[in-house]
Amino acid sequence: MANIPYFLWDYDLTEKDVVKILRSKNAEEKSWIITRILESARYEDIWRFLSLQEIKAIYPSLKLKKPIKDAWDYALSIWN
């Protein structure tokens, strides 16, 4: 059985697939998977897949749910 991340419960993607998408040049898929990670992964698991620099670079183009966006807006303002 494949190692499907809990934050992708409704997709048939493995951790290997997540990493492949994150390394790809497909901006749409990359935005989608980063949004999914930021909205659904536990805080400590976010950092298994993403760096702060990666989040900052793509953050303006993400369409996050308002409560999540507000939390990340605050966090990024503190971390800058």
Backbone hydrogen bonds in HBPLUS format (Angstrom, degrees):
<---DONOR---> <-ACCEPTOR-->    atom                        ^
c    i                          cat <-CA-CA->   ^        H-A-AA   ^      H-
h    n   atom  resd res      DA  || num        DHA   H-A  angle D-A-AA Bond
n    s   type  num  typ     dist DA aas  dist angle  dist       angle   num
A0015-GLU N   A0003-ASN O   3.04 MM  12  6.23 137.0  2.23 164.3 170.3     1
A0008-LEU N   A0005-PRO O   2.92 MM   3  5.49 161.2  1.95 120.4 124.9     2
A0011-TYR N   A0008-LEU O   3.01 MM   3  5.39 166.4  2.03 124.2 124.0     3
A0017-ASP N   A0014-THR O   3.04 MM   3  5.01 117.6  2.45  93.5 108.5     4
A0018-VAL N   A0014-THR O   3.01 MM   4  6.40 152.7  2.08 148.3 155.8     5
A0019-VAL N   A0015-GLU O   3.01 MM   4  6.32 164.6  2.03 155.4 157.8     6
A0020-LYS N   A0016-LYS O   2.97 MM   4  6.19 156.3  2.03 145.2 152.3     7
A0021-ILE N   A0017-ASP O   2.89 MM   4  6.17 157.9  1.94 152.0 157.1     8
A0022-LEU N   A0018-VAL O   2.92 MM   4  6.19 161.4  1.95 152.7 158.3     9
A0023-ARG N   A0019-VAL O   3.01 MM   4  6.21 138.5  2.19 144.5 154.9    10
A0024-SER N   A0021-ILE O   3.11 MM   3  5.04 149.1  2.21  99.7 109.2    11
A0030-LYS N   A0026-ASN O   2.97 MM   4  6.10 161.7  2.00 155.2 161.2    12
A0031-SER N   A0027-ALA O   2.87 MM   4  5.97 160.0  1.91 145.7 150.7    13
A0032-TRP N   A0028-GLU O   3.01 MM   4  6.21 158.5  2.05 144.7 151.0    14
A0033-ILE N   A0029-GLU O   2.93 MM   4  6.19 166.6  1.95 154.9 157.3    15
A0034-ILE N   A0030-LYS O   2.98 MM   4  6.11 160.2  2.02 150.2 156.0    16
A0035-THR N   A0031-SER O   2.89 MM   4  5.98 160.3  1.93 148.3 154.2    17
A0036-ARG N   A0032-TRP O   2.94 MM   4  6.16 160.0  1.98 148.5 154.4    18
A0037-ILE N   A0033-ILE O   2.91 MM   4  6.13 154.9  1.97 144.4 151.0    19
A0038-LEU N   A0034-ILE O   2.89 MM   4  6.10 171.3  1.90 156.4 158.3    20
A0039-GLU N   A0035-THR O   2.90 MM   4  6.02 149.9  1.99 150.1 158.4    21
A0040-SER N   A0036-ARG O   2.89 MM   4  5.74 149.5  1.98 145.6 153.1    22
A0041-ALA N   A0037-ILE O   2.94 MM   4  5.00 156.3  2.00 133.9 138.7    23
A0045-ASP N   A0042-ARG O   2.86 MM   3  5.26 128.7  2.12 109.6 124.5    24
A0046-ILE N   A0042-ARG O   3.08 MM   4  6.45 136.6  2.28 153.3 166.1    25
A0046-ILE N   A0043-TYR O   3.15 MM   3  5.34 136.1  2.36 101.6 113.3    26
A0048-ARG N   A0045-ASP O   3.07 MM   3  5.07 148.0  2.18  99.3 109.2    27
A0049-PHE N   A0046-ILE O   3.14 MM   3  5.70 147.6  2.25 110.2 118.5    28
A0050-LEU N   A0046-ILE O   2.91 MM   4  5.99 151.6  1.99 151.8 161.1    29
A0055-ILE N   A0051-SER O   3.06 MM   4  6.38 160.0  2.10 152.4 157.6    30
A0056-LYS N   A0052-LEU O   2.89 MM   4  6.13 169.4  1.90 155.5 158.2    31
A0057-ALA N   A0053-GLN O   3.00 MM   4  6.10 154.4  2.06 144.9 151.5    32
A0058-ILE N   A0054-GLU O   3.31 MM   4  6.50 153.4  2.38 146.2 151.0    33
A0059-TYR N   A0055-ILE O   2.79 MM   4  5.52 138.0  1.96 154.2 166.3    34
A0061-SER N   A0058-ILE O   2.98 MM   3  5.78 147.0  2.09 127.8 136.3    35
A0062-LEU N   A0059-TYR O   3.04 MM   3  5.31 162.1  2.08 115.0 120.8    36
A0068-ILE N   A0065-LYS O   3.01 MM   3  5.42 118.0  2.40 112.8 128.0    37
A0069-LYS N   A0065-LYS O   2.81 MM   4  5.96 163.9  1.83 160.1 165.4    38
A0070-ASP N   A0066-LYS O   2.82 MM   4  5.98 166.4  1.84 160.4 163.3    39
A0071-ALA N   A0067-PRO O   3.13 MM   4  6.28 155.7  2.19 137.7 143.9    40
A0072-TRP N   A0068-ILE O   2.92 MM   4  6.20 161.1  1.95 153.4 158.6    41
A0073-ASP N   A0069-LYS O   2.71 MM   4  5.88 156.0  1.76 154.5 162.0    42
A0074-TYR N   A0070-ASP O   3.07 MM   4  6.23 162.4  2.10 145.4 149.4    43
A0075-ALA N   A0071-ALA O   2.93 MM   4  6.18 166.3  1.95 148.3 152.5    44
A0076-LEU N   A0072-TRP O   2.84 MM   4  5.88 170.4  1.84 151.9 154.9    45
A0077-SER N   A0073-ASP O   3.01 MM   4  6.14 146.8  2.12 141.5 150.7    46
A0078-ILE N   A0074-TYR O   3.07 MM   4  6.36 148.6  2.17 149.9 158.0    47
A0079-TRP N   A0075-ALA O   2.90 MM   4  6.14 160.1  1.94 154.0 160.0    48
A0080-ASN N   A0076-LEU O   3.06 MM   4  6.02 122.3  2.41 136.1 147.1    49
